[in-house]
Amino acid sequence: MLKLASAEATILACHAAPKTLDAWPPAPGCVAARIARDELWLIGPRSERGRMVSELPRSLLAADPGALAVDQTDGWTIWALSGAGVREALARLTVVPLPAEEEGTRFLQGAVAGVPGKLLLNGTGIFVFVPAPVGDHLRDRVTSACADLAPELGAPVAFVEVGHLVGFAGVS
């Protein structure tokens, strides 16, 4: 059965020179996802939003006085997809080529259900980030395009990091 749940995380968009972002260590408990040469997202637990928004920009500014870090949490909706049929479901929603499951944690970008999206993949699931105004659109497209996969809407899940892999608590 395909599982779909909203996921709660903090997203901090960090803009700086590529060399600065390459050398800047990700914060503990956060996943660093490169959006562009001069932009990096730090994705962490929603419970750490206050710390991330106050401490990490200072750390980035210390590395690059011209840098900018912006809290993007409210601008995105995150959906966690897991269970049987997760790759089949995503194949129906996007043409973004998916890496093999054994390739570990990956971050991809492209259209998902006809809207701009970002995908965070690991061995247990796929996490889809879409602009907040179209968050419900993605949910509706999953349930309609994947009706034969019997998608089940679950309770919201919280972001956690386990070692070098990323996941969302409550997703199996």
Secondary structure, DSSP 4 states (H G I P E B T S, - for coil): -EEEEEEEEEEEEEE--HHHHHHSPPPTT-EEEEEETTEEEEEEEGGGHHHHHHHHHHHHHHH-TT-EEEE-GGGEEEEEEEETTHHHHHHHH--PPPPPGGG-SEEEEEEETTEEEEEEE-SSEEEEEEEGGGHHHHHHHHHHHTGGG--EE---EEEEEETTEEEEET--
